[in-house]
Amino acid sequence: MKIKIATAFTLVFVVLATLGIGQDVDAFLQVSSETPEIMAPVAVSENGKYLVDAKGEPFFWIADTAWSINQRFLREEISAYLDDRQEKGFTVIHFRIPHLERDDKPTLPNQYGLFPFINKDISRPNEEYFELVDYMLTEMEKRRMVAALLPLWGYVVGGKYGYNVSEQDVSFYARWIGERYKDRKNIVWVSGGDSGSDEKWAILGRELKATDPQKLVTFHPGRRKISSYHLYGDADWLDFHMTQSGHSINLPDNYLTVNEVYNASSQPIINTEPIYEDMHRKQDDGTIYIVPPHQIRKSAYWSLLAGGFGHVYGHADVTRLTVDRFLSLDSPGAVQMSYLITLLRGVPWYTFRPMQSLIASANPIGGAHMRAAASADNTIAFVYFPEYQSATIDLSDLQGPLRARWFDPETGNSQVSTITSIDSWRVTPPYQPDALLILEPENGPITDTPIP
């Protein structure tokens, strides 16, 4: 489903075109109070690179992951969680209906002793359980937030943990849940769930689209280096594509797969499941690596600058809602995502497209890989430095006169830098471990107030 809007090209990333050097976040939010209220995305832009809402305005998908929220939270906890995520600027919450399953543990009911399906039969949805889902969606509506809702998950369709699902069961359940939430305005349907290309997932997607045609439908794949585009192409029931870069550090999948689909498909692409903050990863030498916020920032900046129309954040405690879930809501990575969100609210991010030609020096694949993007008119450009390193920037394709600034993704601070060449400029970031170079119109607004 596509509608015509005035602005062309792609989305991709951040920056402070209208925000001065490290302007205070609270002050900026007050200035931005006239921005349109968040509405659910309902269509794909004419150029096929981002989503738009019912007013035709670009929708920036910045999501938190709370897979098991209906299993682990009480009603009042759901409301408190959503308050926090709304305050930080998240526009979407990813969650699923099926409960978390483990080989070595019994399946737990939700906090009210309920399961979503009677005897794990998806053709017998538990009405009382879905009243909690209703509550979740209503609370999100109050906060102008969108649900990326997965009706099923991979192990359900795969027949694990006591499930035995037929194509007829999937068809019935898709129609049932699509009809139940047909009048809700804040849902995007997500088929799959760490999944491959089983025909049952296509049935789920097609039935959701047929039953509830006003909502967007996508697919959550289960392996690195693939996407819904690789599995289903630009199928008529798919409105946009998802990929997941997985839970290992410094993976090039954060940008390679996103950029591949961006170039090949007529539909937008997003990295729906990158590595989670504070996740424990076992290394080859047997040591445990706890994922720091630096890796979270890499995933976000890489994916966006490669052509993604938004980003999905996750914290290990929040995604599975462990006992530390509320302590982790203010984790460094979540706060740093709020810097990104605040910056994007003031700029036309949807006019940006990848421009790797800005990087004129060696650019390795791996943890030090730099990504660049520029606006459609080449008046604003961004180069992300994931590690502390020097690089040569080719300015010849940009429209001047330009001003250069450095933005610190970790702290939100920024500072001006003097451009010493009109063509080829050698730079070294003033910030570590990562930094964003901003090239913007010389006569644009600027302040010298740092973000705290």
VOPAGU-2260 file (C-alpha; in pm, 1 decimal, decimal comma):
REM VOPAGU-2260
SITE   aa  ch    i         X         Y         Z
SITE  MET   A    0       0,0       0,0       0,0
SITE  LYS   A    1     158,2     329,5    -107,9
SITE  ILE   A    2      49,7     691,5     -99,3
SITE  LYS   A    3     208,5     996,9    -255,1
SITE  ILE   A    4     385,7    1240,5     -27,5
SITE  ALA   A    5     588,9    1544,5    -105,0
SITE  THR   A    6     931,2    1436,2       9,0
SITE  ALA   A    7    1134,4    1177,7    -180,6
SITE  PHE   A    8    1432,8     956,5    -110,1
SITE  THR   A    9    1509,6     759,9     196,4
SITE  LEU   A   10    1534,8     760,2     556,1
SITE  VAL   A   11    1835,1     691,1     735,2
SITE  PHE   A   12    1955,8     883,8    1017,0
SITE  VAL   A   13    2002,6    1144,6    1264,2
SITE  VAL   A   14    2132,5    1463,1    1317,5
SITE  LEU   A   15    2127,2    1803,1    1441,6
SITE  ALA   A   16    2042,1    2010,9    1137,0
SITE  THR   A   17    1813,1    2224,7    1343,7
SITE  LEU   A   18    1960,2    2137,0    1681,7
SITE  GLY   A   19    2258,0    2341,1    1793,0
SITE  ILE   A   20    2571,5    2207,0    1949,3
SITE  GLY   A   21    2446,0    1980,2    2222,3
SITE  GLN   A   22    2130,3    2181,4    2289,9
SITE  ASP   A   23    1961,6    2079,7    2614,3
SITE  VAL   A   24    1724,3    1786,3    2557,8
SITE  ASP   A   25    1439,4    1922,1    2771,8
SITE  ALA   A   26    1460,1    2262,0    2605,4
SITE  PHE   A   27    1457,7    2099,6    2264,4
SITE  LEU   A   28    1152,8    1893,5    2350,9
SITE  GLN   A   29     973,0    2215,0    2450,0
SITE  VAL   A   30    1066,4    2373,7    2120,0
SITE  SER   A   31     941,9    2062,4    1939,9
SITE  SER   A   32     605,1    2054,3    2117,8
SITE  GLU   A   33     427,5    2156,1    1797,3
SITE  THR   A   34     534,3    1841,9    1611,7
SITE  PRO   A   35     238,2    1620,4    1507,8
SITE  GLU   A   36     129,6    1360,3    1759,1
SITE  ILE   A   37     253,1    1008,4    1690,3
SITE  MET   A   38      16,7     814,6    1467,4
SITE  ALA   A   39      47,5     454,0    1354,8
SITE  PRO   A   40     211,6     396,4    1017,9
SITE  VAL   A   41     -50,6     296,9     762,9
SITE  ALA   A   42     131,3     309,3     430,2
SITE  VAL   A   43     467,2     306,5     252,9
SITE  SER   A   44     612,5     624,3     104,8
SITE  GLU   A   45     597,2     670,2    -270,8
SITE  ASN   A   46     969,5     597,5    -304,5
SITE  GLY   A   47     934,5     277,9     -97,4
SITE  LYS   A   48    1193,4     370,0     165,3
SITE  TYR   A   49    1000,8     460,9     482,6
SITE  LEU   A   50     654,8     450,6     639,9
SITE  VAL   A   51     393,3     723,3     667,5
SITE  ASP   A   52      94,0     777,9     894,8
SITE  ALA   A   53    -266,5     854,8     804,1
SITE  LYS   A   54    -180,3    1221,7     750,5
SITE  GLY   A   55      97,0    1129,5     508,4
SITE  GLU   A   56     366,9    1231,0     758,4
SITE  PRO   A   57     686,4    1021,8     781,1
SITE  PHE   A   58     679,3     779,9    1074,3
SITE  PHE   A   59    1008,1     717,7    1252,3
SITE  TRP   A   60    1007,5     364,0    1394,2
SITE  ILE   A   61    1213,7     367,6    1712,5
SITE  ALA   A   62    1113,1      63,2    1912,7
SITE  ASP   A   63    1182,0    -112,3    2238,8
SITE  THR   A   64    1166,0    -490,8    2267,1
SITE  ALA   A   65     945,3    -642,5    2538,0
SITE  TRP   A   66     870,3    -987,7    2401,0
SITE  SER   A   67     708,7   -1130,3    2715,7
SITE  ILE   A   68     531,8    -827,9    2857,6
SITE  ASN   A   69     190,7    -997,3    2874,7
SITE  GLN   A   70     344,5   -1297,2    3049,1
SITE  ARG   A   71     557,9   -1123,5    3311,0
SITE  PHE   A   72     385,8    -790,2    3392,7
SITE  LEU   A   73      85,1    -695,6    3600,2
SITE  ARG   A   74    -140,6    -425,1    3460,2
SITE  GLU   A   75      12,1    -151,0    3673,2
SITE  GLU   A   76     360,7    -262,2    3568,7
SITE  ILE   A   77     262,5    -242,9    3202,9
SITE  SER   A   78     150,8     115,9    3256,4
SITE  ALA   A   79     471,5     209,4    3441,0
SITE  TYR   A   80     687,6      53,2    3169,0
SITE  LEU   A   81     501,6     237,9    2893,6
SITE  ASP   A   82     532,5     566,2    3083,9
SITE  ASP   A   83     909,4     523,9    3086,9
SITE  ARG   A   84     936,5     434,3    2719,7
SITE  GLN   A   85     707,9     719,0    2618,3
SITE  GLU   A   86     918,1     962,0    2822,6
SITE  LYS   A   87    1231,4     843,3    2640,3
SITE  GLY   A   88    1064,6     894,1    2302,6
SITE  PHE   A   89    1008,0     536,8    2183,8
SITE  THR   A   90     725,2     515,3    1930,7
SITE  VAL   A   91     682,8     136,2    1898,7
SITE  ILE   A   92     687,8    -165,1    2133,9
SITE  HIS   A   93     763,0    -513,6    1995,8
SITE  PHE   A   94     584,1    -796,4    2179,8
SITE  ARG   A   95     438,5   -1141,2    2111,8
SITE  ILE   A   96     136,0   -1340,8    2223,3
SITE  PRO   A   97     296,3   -1686,9    2289,6
SITE  HIS   A   98     479,6   -1729,0    2617,8
SITE  LEU   A   99     852,2   -1780,7    2656,3
SITE  GLU   A  100     938,3   -2150,9    2637,6
SITE  ARG   A  101    1251,0   -2332,6    2757,9
SITE  ASP   A  102    1363,6   -2695,8    2726,1
SITE  ASP   A  103    1460,8   -2721,5    3091,6
SITE  LYS   A  104    1169,4   -2533,7    3252,1
SITE  PRO   A  105     790,3   -2563,3    3255,3
SITE  THR   A  106     594,6   -2297,5    3068,4
SITE  LEU   A  107     480,6   -2028,0    3308,3
SITE  PRO   A  108     139,6   -1860,7    3295,3
SITE  ASN   A  109     112,1   -1483,9    3309,9
SITE  GLN   A  110      85,3   -1297,9    3640,1
SITE  TYR   A  111    -287,5   -1373,5    3651,8
SITE  GLY   A  112    -241,1   -1749,0    3604,6
SITE  LEU   A  113    -351,9   -1747,1    3240,9
SITE  PHE   A  114    -219,2   -1885,0    2911,3
SITE  PRO   A  115    -299,0   -1740,3    2567,5
SITE  PHE   A  116    -433,5   -2067,5    2427,1
SITE  ILE   A  117    -634,2   -2344,3    2587,3
SITE  ASN   A  118    -419,1   -2659,6    2598,1
SITE  LYS   A  119    -175,3   -2489,8    2353,2
SITE  ASP   A  120    -438,1   -2508,3    2079,1
SITE  ILE   A  121    -419,2   -2183,8    1879,6
SITE  SER   A  122    -768,3   -2247,3    1742,8
SITE  ARG   A  123    -888,4   -2200,7    2103,8
SITE  PRO   A  124    -769,9   -1853,5    2212,9
SITE  ASN   A  125    -824,5   -1779,1    2581,2
SITE  GLU   A  126   -1062,4   -1481,2    2594,2
SITE  GLU   A  127    -968,5   -1390,3    2949,3
SITE  TYR   A  128    -599,7   -1384,0    2858,2
SITE  PHE   A  129    -659,8   -1154,7    2560,5
SITE  GLU   A  130    -829,0    -904,0    2789,6
SITE  LEU   A  131    -476,4    -827,1    2915,1
SITE  VAL   A  132    -362,0    -775,4    2555,6
SITE  ASP   A  133    -658,3    -539,7    2515,4
SITE  TYR   A  134    -538,2    -348,1    2820,8
SITE  MET   A  135    -184,8    -325,5    2682,0
SITE  LEU   A  136    -307,5    -185,7    2350,9
SITE  THR   A  137    -534,5      65,3    2522,2
SITE  GLU   A  138    -251,3     189,5    2743,3
SITE  MET   A  139     -31,1     227,3    2434,7
SITE  GLU   A  140    -304,2     424,5    2257,0
SITE  LYS   A  141    -319,9     666,3    2550,5
SITE  ARG   A  142      51,4     730,5    2500,1
SITE  ARG   A  143      30,9     748,9    2118,0
SITE  MET   A  144     246,3     436,9    2086,2
SITE  VAL   A  145     230,2     157,7    1830,3
SITE  ALA   A  146     235,4    -219,1    1886,9
SITE  ALA   A  147     445,4    -437,0    1658,4
SITE  LEU   A  148     241,1    -742,2    1748,4
SITE  LEU   A  149     345,4   -1102,0    1675,4
SITE  PRO   A  150      41,9   -1332,3    1705,3
SITE  LEU   A  151     265,7   -1643,3    1699,6
SITE  TRP   A  152     632,3   -1742,8    1738,0
SITE  GLY   A  153     868,1   -1984,6    1568,2
SITE  TYR   A  154     841,7   -2272,4    1815,1
SITE  VAL   A  155     461,7   -2261,0    1799,9
SITE  VAL   A  156     438,9   -2316,4    1425,7
SITE  GLY   A  157     740,1   -2547,8    1446,3
SITE  GLY   A  158     550,3   -2786,2    1673,3
SITE  LYS   A  159     775,9   -2762,0    1979,0
SITE  TYR   A  160     684,1   -2757,0    2349,0
SITE  GLY   A  161     352,7   -2934,5    2297,4
SITE  TYR   A  162     218,5   -2730,1    2007,6
SITE  ASN   A  163      69,4   -2907,2    1706,7
SITE  VAL   A  164     -36,4   -2644,1    1454,5
SITE  SER   A  165    -196,6   -2706,0    1114,7
SITE  GLU   A  166    -240,2   -2461,7     828,5
SITE  GLN   A  167    -612,1   -2457,2     907,8
SITE  ASP   A  168    -534,4   -2362,0    1268,7
SITE  VAL   A  169    -314,6   -2073,8    1153,5
SITE  SER   A  170    -580,4   -1952,9     911,9
SITE  PHE   A  171    -850,6   -1960,4    1180,4
SITE  TYR   A  172    -637,1   -1784,6    1441,5
SITE  ALA   A  173    -522,6   -1515,0    1196,2
SITE  ARG   A  174    -883,2   -1433,2    1109,6
SITE  TRP   A  175    -983,7   -1440,5    1475,7
SITE  ILE   A  176    -714,2   -1204,7    1600,2
SITE  GLY   A  177    -739,4    -982,8    1292,4
SITE  GLU   A  178   -1112,1    -941,9    1348,1
SITE  ARG   A  179   -1069,1    -887,1    1721,8
SITE  TYR   A  180    -834,0    -592,0    1670,0
SITE  LYS   A  181    -970,8    -463,9    1341,2
SITE  ASP   A  182   -1078,9    -133,8    1495,2
SITE  ARG   A  183    -754,0     -71,8    1680,7
SITE  LYS   A  184    -547,9     202,3    1517,1
SITE  ASN   A  185    -210,7     135,6    1678,9
SITE  ILE   A  186    -111,0    -211,5    1556,8
SITE  VAL   A  187     133,2    -331,4    1293,1
SITE  TRP   A  188     102,3    -707,7    1234,7
SITE  VAL   A  189     420,6    -914,5    1236,8
SITE  SER   A  190     411,8   -1267,3    1097,9
SITE  GLY   A  191     689,3   -1507,6    1190,3
SITE  GLY   A  192     901,7   -1488,5    1500,7
SITE  ASP   A  193    1262,5   -1610,3    1466,9
SITE  SER   A  194    1133,2   -1806,2    1168,8
SITE  GLY   A  195    1210,7   -1945,2     825,0
SITE  SER   A  196     986,1   -1960,3     521,1
SITE  ASP   A  197     723,0   -2213,0     633,9
SITE  GLU   A  198     402,9   -2175,1     429,3
SITE  LYS   A  199     214,1   -2130,2     754,8
SITE  TRP   A  200     379,1   -1791,2     798,6
SITE  ALA   A  201     264,1   -1681,9     455,0
SITE  ILE   A  202     -87,0   -1799,5     545,8
SITE  LEU   A  203     -72,9   -1595,5     866,3
SITE  GLY   A  204      39,3   -1286,9     675,8
SITE  ARG   A  205    -214,7   -1323,4     397,5
SITE  GLU   A  206    -505,5   -1387,0     635,6
SITE  LEU   A  207    -411,7   -1089,3     854,7
SITE  LYS   A  208    -394,2    -865,8     548,0
SITE  ALA   A  209    -727,6    -998,5     414,6
SITE  THR   A  210    -905,7    -968,5     750,5
SITE  ASP   A  211    -754,6    -636,5     855,9
SITE  PRO   A  212    -645,5    -463,7     532,2
SITE  GLN   A  213    -598,6    -119,0     686,8
SITE  LYS   A  214    -297,5    -232,5     888,7
SITE  LEU   A  215      57,9    -292,4     772,6
SITE  VAL   A  216     195,7    -648,3     777,9
SITE  THR   A  217     558,5    -760,9     793,2
SITE  PHE   A  218     764,6   -1070,8     887,5
SITE  HIS   A  219    1025,8   -1137,4    1159,0
SITE  PRO   A  220    1297,7   -1374,0    1025,0
SITE  GLY   A  221    1506,8   -1604,6    1236,1
SITE  ARG   A  222    1860,9   -1605,2    1098,3
SITE  ARG   A  223    2135,5   -1357,6    1027,6
SITE  LYS   A  224    2207,1   -1253,0     667,8
SITE  ILE   A  225    1847,6   -1308,3     559,2
SITE  SER   A  226    1537,3   -1093,2     565,5
SITE  SER   A  227    1170,9   -1122,2     479,1
SITE  TYR   A  228    1276,7   -1007,1     131,9
SITE  HIS   A  229    1509,9   -1307,0      93,5
SITE  LEU   A  230    1232,1   -1543,0     204,3
SITE  TYR   A  231     923,1   -1395,0      38,5
SITE  GLY   A  232    1038,2   -1118,9    -196,9
SITE  ASP   A  233     802,9    -823,0    -221,4
SITE  ALA   A  234     498,3   -1043,7    -158,2
SITE  ASP   A  235     158,0    -877,4    -183,7
SITE  TRP   A  236      88,1    -937,1     186,7
SITE  LEU   A  237     416,9    -777,7     294,6
SITE  ASP   A  238     426,4    -398,8     333,7
SITE  PHE   A  239     785,4    -366,6     456,4
SITE  HIS   A  240    1080,3    -590,0     537,3
SITE  MET   A  241    1255,4    -696,7     854,5
SITE  THR   A  242    1596,9    -849,9     907,0
SITE  GLN   A  243    1782,8    -933,4    1225,9
SITE  SER   A  244    2156,2    -893,8    1268,1
SITE  GLY   A  245    2159,3   -1130,8    1563,5
SITE  HIS   A  246    2329,1   -1128,9    1900,5
SITE  SER   A  247    2700,3   -1137,5    1826,9
SITE  ILE   A  248    2928,9    -835,8    1848,1
SITE  ASN   A  249    3052,3    -622,5    1556,9
SITE  LEU   A  250    2851,3    -811,2    1296,1
SITE  PRO   A  251    2853,7    -658,9     945,8
SITE  ASP   A  252    2495,8    -788,7     908,8
SITE  ASN   A  253    2391,8    -470,4    1087,5
SITE  TYR   A  254    2463,1    -280,5     767,2
SITE  LEU   A  255    2524,6    -530,7     485,1
SITE  THR   A  256    2182,1    -698,6     484,3
SITE  VAL   A  257    1998,9    -372,3     548,0
SITE  ASN   A  258    2180,1    -203,8     259,5
SITE  GLU   A  259    2128,5    -503,2      28,4
SITE  VAL   A  260    1751,6    -500,5      78,5
SITE  TYR   A  261    1741,1    -120,6      63,1
SITE  ASN   A  262    1891,8    -135,4    -285,2
SITE  ALA   A  263    1702,3    -442,0    -413,4
SITE  SER   A  264    1348,6    -405,9    -278,5
SITE  SER   A  265    1062,5    -169,3    -349,2
SITE  GLN   A  266     970,6    -187,6      20,7
SITE  PRO   A  267    1136,0     -33,4     329,8
SITE  ILE   A  268    1373,5    -232,3     552,3
SITE  ILE   A  269    1450,2    -229,8     926,9
SITE  ASN   A  270    1688,9    -426,3    1148,6
SITE  THR   A  271    1432,5    -564,3    1389,9
SITE  GLU   A  272    1658,7    -758,5    1627,4
SITE  PRO   A  273    2017,4    -643,8    1681,9
SITE  ILE   A  274    2228,6    -734,3    1981,7
SITE  TYR   A  275    2074,7    -653,0    2322,3
SITE  GLU   A  276    2238,3    -437,1    2585,7
SITE  ASP   A  277    2385,0    -628,6    2883,7
SITE  MET   A  278    2337,4    -961,1    2704,5
SITE  HIS   A  279    2590,3   -1222,6    2818,6
SITE  ARG   A  280    2780,1   -1371,9    2524,5
SITE  LYS   A  281    3026,7   -1658,3    2560,9
SITE  GLN   A  282    3349,7   -1599,2    2369,6
SITE  ASP   A  283    3573,6   -1853,3    2193,7
SITE  ASP   A  284    3810,7   -1855,2    2492,0
SITE  GLY   A  285    3524,1   -1936,5    2729,9
SITE  THR   A  286    3501,8   -1591,1    2886,3
SITE  ILE   A  287    3171,2   -1408,6    2914,7
SITE  TYR   A  288    3131,7   -1078,4    2732,8
SITE  ILE   A  289    2860,2    -848,2    2866,2
SITE  VAL   A  290    2735,5    -634,5    2578,8
SITE  PRO   A  291    2806,5    -265,1    2651,1
SITE  PRO   A  292    2609,6      37,0    2524,3
SITE  HIS   A  293    2884,1     104,7    2269,2
SITE  GLN   A  294    2773,1    -206,4    2078,0
SITE  ILE   A  295    2412,1     -88,5    2097,0
SITE  ARG   A  296    2505,4     245,2    1942,3
SITE  LYS   A  297    2699,0      70,3    1666,2
SITE  SER   A  298    2396,1    -137,6    1572,2
SITE  ALA   A  299    2169,2     167,5    1561,9
SITE  TYR   A  300    2397,7     395,3    1361,9
SITE  TRP   A  301    2511,4     121,9    1122,8
SITE  SER   A  302    2156,5       8,7    1046,0
SITE  LEU   A  303    2014,6     355,9    1000,5
SITE  LEU   A  304    2296,3     486,0     782,8
SITE  ALA   A  305    2277,0     174,2     565,2
SITE  GLY   A  306    1917,5     257,3     469,4
SITE  GLY   A  307    1697,5     137,7     757,2
SITE  PHE   A  308    1378,4     336,4     815,8
SITE  GLY   A  309    1415,8     317,5    1194,1
SITE  HIS   A  310    1571,3     110,1    1466,8
SITE  VAL   A  311    1476,7    -146,3    1733,1
SITE  TYR   A  312    1652,2    -132,6    2070,3
SITE  GLY   A  313    1659,3    -409,6    2327,5
SITE  HIS   A  314    1795,6    -467,1    2677,7
SITE  ALA   A  315    1851,7    -824,2    2793,1
SITE  ASP   A  316    1656,7    -771,3    3117,0
SITE  VAL   A  317    1365,4    -596,6    2945,5
SITE  THR   A  318    1328,6    -820,5    2639,7
SITE  ARG   A  319    1259,9   -1119,5    2863,5
SITE  LEU   A  320    1146,0    -913,7    3161,9
SITE  THR   A  321    1374,7   -1059,8    3425,2
SITE  VAL   A  322    1364,5    -961,8    3791,3
SITE  ASP   A  323    1594,7    -666,4    3707,7
SITE  ARG   A  324    1367,8    -532,9    3434,5
SITE  PHE   A  325    1274,0    -204,7    3605,0
SITE  LEU   A  326    1630,0    -137,4    3716,7
SITE  SER   A  327    1735,4    -162,9    3352,3
SITE  LEU   A  328    1487,0      86,1    3207,9
SITE  ASP   A  329    1737,6     367,3    3262,3
SITE  SER   A  330    2035,0     174,7    3127,0
SITE  PRO   A  331    2297,9     380,0    2939,9
SITE  GLY   A  332    2194,1     234,2    2604,6
SITE  ALA   A  333    1829,1     331,2    2652,5
SITE  VAL   A  334    1926,1     684,7    2753,2
SITE  GLN   A  335    2154,6     711,6    2449,9
SITE  MET   A  336    1867,8     600,4    2224,9
SITE  SER   A  337    1671,7     894,0    2366,4
SITE  TYR   A  338    1948,9    1127,4    2245,9
SITE  LEU   A  339    1907,1     981,2    1899,6
SITE  ILE   A  340    1529,1    1014,0    1913,0
SITE  THR   A  341    1544,6    1376,3    2026,8
SITE  LEU   A  342    1783,3    1468,8    1747,5
SITE  LEU   A  343    1572,8    1303,9    1480,5
SITE  ARG   A  344    1254,9    1479,8    1580,3
SITE  GLY   A  345    1391,0    1809,4    1452,6
SITE  VAL   A  346    1528,3    1704,1    1114,0
SITE  PRO   A  347    1390,7    1561,0     787,0
SITE  TRP   A  348    1554,5    1222,1     833,9
SITE  TYR   A  349    1341,8    1071,1     556,8
SITE  THR   A  350    1534,4    1264,6     288,4
SITE  PHE   A  351    1860,3    1083,5     364,5
SITE  ARG   A  352    2010,7     797,2     167,9
SITE  PRO   A  353    2333,8     598,5     205,6
SITE  MET   A  354    2642,5     768,4      57,0
SITE  GLN   A  355    2956,6     564,4     122,3
SITE  SER   A  356    3146,2     769,5    -136,8
SITE  LEU   A  357    3192,1    1032,3     134,4
SITE  ILE   A  358    3449,4     800,8     293,2
SITE  ALA   A  359    3761,4     827,3      76,1
SITE  SER   A  360    4000,6     626,5     293,4
SITE  ALA   A  361    4028,2     257,2     377,9
SITE  ASN   A  362    3710,4     131,1     542,5
SITE  PRO   A  363    3733,6    -223,3     682,0
SITE  ILE   A  364    3443,2    -463,2     724,8
SITE  GLY   A  365    3399,8    -531,1    1094,8
SITE  GLY   A  366    3388,8    -334,1    1416,2
SITE  ALA   A  367    3563,0     -26,0    1273,9
SITE  HIS   A  368    3347,3      -0,9     959,8
SITE  MET   A  369    3230,0     356,8     893,1
SITE  ARG   A  370    2890,1     440,5     742,4
SITE  ALA   A  371    2777,4     762,4     573,2
SITE  ALA   A  372    2456,9     916,4     443,8
SITE  ALA   A  373    2345,1    1246,4     291,7
SITE  SER   A  374    2023,9    1435,4     232,2
SITE  ALA   A  375    1861,0    1425,5    -109,3
SITE  ASP   A  376    1990,3    1772,9    -196,1
SITE  ASN   A  377    2341,2    1695,7     -60,8
SITE  THR   A  378    2332,9    1986,3     183,3
SITE  ILE   A  379    2360,9    1772,6     498,5
SITE  ALA   A  380    2575,2    1464,1     548,9
SITE  PHE   A  381    2665,7    1231,0     833,9
SITE  VAL   A  382    2958,9     999,4     881,0
SITE  TYR   A  383    2961,7     754,4    1172,6
SITE  PHE   A  384    3295,2     652,8    1326,7
SITE  PRO   A  385    3229,0     337,0    1533,9
SITE  GLU   A  386    3583,5     334,8    1669,6
SITE  TYR   A  387    3843,4     603,2    1731,6
SITE  GLN   A  388    4013,6     636,8    1394,5
SITE  SER   A  389    4113,0     893,4    1133,3
SITE  ALA   A  390    3955,5     908,0     788,0
SITE  THR   A  391    3954,3    1112,8     469,7
SITE  ILE   A  392    3617,7    1268,6     381,6
SITE  ASP   A  393    3536,4    1349,2      18,4
SITE  LEU   A  394    3336,5    1673,9      17,5
SITE  SER   A  395    3320,6    1717,6    -359,2
SITE  ASP   A  396    2959,7    1594,7    -402,8
SITE  LEU   A  397    2816,6    1806,3    -122,0
SITE  GLN   A  398    2656,1    2146,9    -162,6
SITE  GLY   A  399    2827,4    2421,9      34,2
SITE  PRO   A  400    2912,6    2630,6     210,0
SITE  LEU   A  401    2925,3    2377,6     493,0
SITE  ARG   A  402    2990,9    2376,1     863,2
SITE  ALA   A  403    3130,9    2069,3    1040,5
SITE  ARG   A  404    3033,2    1948,9    1384,7
SITE  TRP   A  405    3112,7    1641,5    1586,6
SITE  PHE   A  406    2840,4    1471,3    1788,8
SITE  ASP   A  407    2912,0    1233,7    2075,9
SITE  PRO   A  408    2652,2     950,0    2067,7
SITE  GLU   A  409    2747,3     848,9    2422,1
SITE  THR   A  410    2690,8    1183,7    2597,3
SITE  GLY   A  411    2489,5    1393,9    2352,3
SITE  ASN   A  412    2754,0    1666,2    2346,5
SITE  SER   A  413    2878,8    1826,0    2025,2
SITE  GLN   A  414    3143,3    2072,0    1908,2
SITE  VAL   A  415    3234,8    2267,8    1596,7
SITE  SER   A  416    3525,5    2164,3    1376,9
SITE  THR   A  417    3699,9    2373,9    1111,7
SITE  ILE   A  418    3685,7    2240,7     754,9
SITE  THR   A  419    4033,3    2279,8     610,4
SITE  SER   A  420    3966,0    2168,2     252,8
SITE  ILE   A  421    3683,5    2208,1       0,2
SITE  ASP   A  422    3738,8    1862,7    -151,0
SITE  SER   A  423    3935,9    1606,3      50,0
SITE  TRP   A  424    3945,5    1655,7     427,0
SITE  ARG   A  425    4138,0    1442,5     676,2
SITE  VAL   A  426    3962,8    1419,1    1012,9
SITE  THR   A  427    4010,4    1260,5    1354,3
SITE  PRO   A  428    3714,9    1250,6    1596,4
SITE  PRO   A  429    3741,0    1444,8    1922,2
SITE  TYR   A  430    3527,9    1181,9    2097,7
SITE  GLN   A  431    3588,0     819,5    2193,9
SITE  PRO   A  432    3496,6     540,3    2149,2
SITE  ASP   A  433    3255,6     645,0    1870,3
SITE  ALA   A  434    3153,4     971,7    1708,0
SITE  LEU   A  435    2928,0    1118,0    1441,0
SITE  LEU   A  436    3058,9    1378,8    1194,9
SITE  ILE   A  437    2788,6    1623,6    1084,8
SITE  LEU   A  438    2826,6    1834,1     771,9
SITE  GLU   A  439    2549,7    2092,5     748,4
SITE  PRO   A  440    2474,3    2434,1     597,7
SITE  GLU   A  441    2710,7    2699,4     724,8
SITE  ASN   A  442    2426,2    2940,7     797,1
SITE  GLY   A  443    2223,6    2690,1    1001,0
SITE  PRO   A  444    2136,5    2750,6    1368,8
SITE  ILE   A  445    2400,2    2676,7    1629,1
SITE  THR   A  446    2439,1    2707,2    2005,8
SITE  ASP   A  447    2714,6    2625,8    2250,3
SITE  THR   A  448    2502,9    2466,5    2525,1
SITE  PRO   A  449    2603,5    2102,8    2584,5
SITE  ILE   A  450    2357,2    1825,3    2656,4
SITE  PRO   A  451    2414,8    1719,9    3021,7
